[in-house]
């Protein structure tokens, strides 16, 4: 069964990744724009993709941990300075929504997350890679 973990901001993401570093289950990072009190994101692409992404998690993620990461409000996300850690390595996000396989190379961004066939391939590929040693950089510094 998939475990969904809400995460707010970069520091909280670091804390969760450190806590989950020894888990055997695959870890997926799903980034989206902050939601208002009615549960709607300021990011129209995130709103458009949410149903497809959540369906893919239910259908393909299996025994995984999904960190559902709020990157903040529009101003925080649009900040391209060094203050926006989401845009810097090792994450290097250029758009939201984004989906990454932690300690893997698989990544889908933006309108790619509207395509259920790409999401199916993403999860198929990551399930093949589960348990393999990773050369992905460590976010916990």
N, C-alpha and C positions, 0 to 999 in steps of 0.2 A: 504494500500500500504506500502511496506517495505521501510524504510528510511535507506540509506547506509551512514555511516559517516567515512571518512578516519581518522585514528589516527596514529601518529608517535611517538613511544616510550612510556615509562611507565608514565612519568609525564603528558603527554598529555592525556593518558588514565584516570588518576586520575581526571583531570580537567573535562573531558566529563562525567564521572560517577557522579561526584558531580552535574554537570549541569542537568543531566537526572534523578536524584534520585527520583523525585516526578512524573515521567511519569507513566502512567497506562499501556502503551504498554510493551510487553516483550522486554528485551534487550539481544541480543546475542553478544558474544565476539568471533570474528574470528581472530585468530593469524596466521601470515604467515611471511616468510623471505622477507627481503627487495628486491625490484625489481630494475632492471637496467633501463637504458633509453629506452629500447625496451619493457619494461613491463614484463620482465621475472625474476622470483625470482631465487636467488642463490640456493634455497632449492629445490632439485628435487622432493621430496614428495609433496611440496606445489604446484609445477607445475602440477604434476600428478592428484592431487585432486581438483584443482581449478574449472574445468568445472562441476564436480559432485556437489560440494558445492554450486556454484552459481545457478545451476539448482534447487537444493533443496530449496534455499532461495526463488526463484521465485515461486516454486510450493507449498511450505508448510509454509513459515514464516508468511504470512498474515500481519496483522497490527503490525509490529515489528520495532525495531530500531536495526540495525546491525552495531556494531563498528568493522571496518575492520582495524586490528591493525598490523602495521609493527613493528616487534621485533628487527629490525636492520640487520646489515650485519652478515656474518657467524661468524666472530671473536667475535662480541658482543653476539650473541646467544650462542656460545659454551662456553663462560665464565661462569663457574659454581661457581664462588666466590659470595660473598655477594653483589657485584656490580650489578649483574643481578637480578633485582627485579621481573622479570617475573617468575623466577624459585623458588621464595620464596612464602610462604603463604601470602595472601589468594589464589593466582592464582596457585602456585605450578606446573607450566608447566614443563613437562619432554620431550615433543616433539612438533614439529610443522609439519604440520598444526594442530591446535587445535580449537575446538568450545565449548564454555561454555554458559550456560544459567545463566545470571547474577542474583544473589539472588536465585538461584536454585542449585540443586545438579547434574543436567544433564551435561554430558561432553563426547565428542568424541575426540579422538586423533589419529594422524598418519594415518595408513592405514584403520582405521575405517571410515575415511572420504571418502574413495573410494567406499563405499557401500551405494548405494541409499536407500536400505531398512532400514539400521541403521539410516540414516538421517531422513527418513520419521518417524520412531519410535521416534527419538529425538524430532522432532517438535510436534508430536502428544502428547507426554508426557509433554512437556513444555506448550502446550496450555491448558492441564488439570490443570497444576499448576499455571497458570497466576492468579494473584490476591490473591493468598494464602500468608500468612505471611511467611517470610523467616528467617531461622536461619543462613544464610550465613554470614561470616565475612565481615566487611566493609573495603574496600581498602582505603578509604579516611581517612587518619590519620593526 
